[in-house]
């Protein structure tokens, strides 16, 4: 993953998402907060700014 920055960022995003969702019942709010956090911290920022709405269609029950 060190050679592929985008893959590393995706891995970070998944980790952040899991951390925000851990133990929470409102997973949509957790997803929204995780996306906001990642955008603010430059993790997949360009992708999330363009595709943030599509993230909410993901089956968040799989988080």
C-alpha positions as CSV (number, residue, x, y, z in Angstrom):
1,X,0.0,0.0,0.0
2,X,2.9,2.3,0.5
3,X,3.3,2.6,-3.3
4,X,-0.3,3.4,-3.9
5,X,-1.4,6.5,-2.1
6,X,-5.0,6.2,-3.1
7,X,-5.3,2.7,-1.7
8,X,-3.7,3.9,1.6
9,X,-6.2,6.7,1.8
10,X,-9.0,4.3,1.2
11,X,-7.7,2.1,4.0
12,X,-7.6,5.1,6.3
13,X,-11.2,6.0,5.3
14,X,-12.4,2.5,6.1
15,X,-10.6,2.7,9.5
16,X,-12.1,6.1,10.3
17,X,-15.6,4.9,9.2
18,X,-15.3,1.8,11.5
19,X,-14.2,4.0,14.4
20,X,-17.1,6.4,14.0
21,X,-19.6,3.5,13.6
22,X,-18.3,1.4,16.5
23,X,-21.0,1.0,19.1
24,X,-23.4,3.5,17.5
25,X,-26.9,2.8,16.5
26,X,-27.2,5.7,14.1
27,X,-24.8,4.5,11.4
28,X,-26.0,7.1,8.9
29,X,-24.8,9.8,11.3
30,X,-21.6,8.0,11.8
31,X,-21.0,7.8,8.1
32,X,-21.8,11.5,7.6
33,X,-19.3,12.4,10.4
34,X,-16.7,10.1,9.0
35,X,-17.0,11.6,5.6
36,X,-16.7,15.1,7.0
37,X,-13.7,14.1,9.1
38,X,-11.9,12.6,6.1
39,X,-12.6,15.6,3.9
40,X,-11.3,18.0,6.6
41,X,-8.2,15.8,7.1
42,X,-7.4,15.3,3.4
43,X,-8.3,11.6,3.3
44,X,-9.8,10.9,-0.1
45,X,-10.9,14.5,-0.1
46,X,-11.3,14.9,-3.8
47,X,-13.3,11.7,-4.2
48,X,-15.5,12.3,-1.1
49,X,-16.3,15.9,-2.2
50,X,-17.5,14.5,-5.6
51,X,-19.1,11.3,-4.4
52,X,-20.2,11.9,-0.8
53,X,-23.8,11.5,-1.7
54,X,-23.1,8.1,-3.3
55,X,-21.5,6.9,0.0
56,X,-24.8,7.1,1.7
57,X,-26.3,4.6,-0.7
58,X,-23.7,2.0,0.5
59,X,-25.1,-0.7,2.6
60,X,-23.9,0.7,5.9
61,X,-25.0,-2.4,7.7
62,X,-21.8,-4.0,6.4
63,X,-19.6,-1.6,8.3
